[in-house]
Amino acid sequence: MEVGFFTDPTVCIGCKACEVACKEWNQVPDDGFTWTGNSYD
């Protein structure tokens, strides 16, 4: 299953809350990624 969403990058702080909310809303299973607190930005 592929899902996507649009976001306004001018207000993004890199917290990934939108990604978590999207996965929760669409009942997408956990991908095993563990958030370390480090940013890739």
C-alpha positions, 0 to 999 in steps of 0.5 A: 500500500502506498500513501502520501501527503502534502505538507508546507515545508516552510513550517517544517521543523523536522519533528516527523509528527506528520509522518507519525500521524499519517501512519497512525491514521492510515493504520500503516504498520511500524517500519521498525525505525527507531527515532534517535533524536538526531536530525538529518536536516 
